[in-house]
């Protein structure tokens, strides 16, 4: 006696198993990065989680307002400890005690930007001071 869908029970089971396996593998592959992030999220504790949430929400809020403080210079991999130190230096000034953290980040970013521009200027000045090589067609006396 045949089944109305034309599949035998064994073939249906195999089809479902293959589809479930393919779907599971696909989900596991695409979500592997998410699990690694979950491990970091859980591994660093509640202080990290709270700091991440606060920082993320602040960044989104600044971006929504098109606030210029959202732009900070980040070259290559940022030195987080140095950023933290510079923000602490900003807040060491009593005049900045009531200012938002975004102002501290912007001030630290300005310092990094100024340092980078100064380094570029110094390199250009150094290039101007160093003698140019003789043109390839010229002969020296």
C-alpha positions, 0 to 999 in steps of 0.5 A: 500500500503506497503513501500519498506523498510518494515517499517511503518512511525510510527515505523521508527519515533520511531526507529529514536527517540530511536537511537537519544536518545541513541546516545545523552545520550552516547555522554552526558555521555562521554563528561560530564568531558569535559564540566566541564573542559570547565566551569573551562576554561571559569571561570578562565579567560584569564590569566589562559587560556594563562598560561595553553596554555604556560605551556602545549606547554612548557611541550610538547616541553620539552618532545619532546626534551627528556629534563631532566627538564621535570621530576620533583618530584610530590608526591600526590597533588602538592602545586602549591603556593609553586611551584610558590614561589620556581620559583619566588625565582629562578628568584629573583637571577639576574643570572637567569633573562634570563633563561627559566621558565623550568629551574626555574621549574627544580630548584624548583623540585630539592629542593623538591627532596632534601627535600624528600631525606633528610626527608627519610634519617632523618627517617632512622637515627631516626630508627637506633637510636631508640632501637629495640624491644626485639625479641618475644621469648626473655625474659627480665631479 
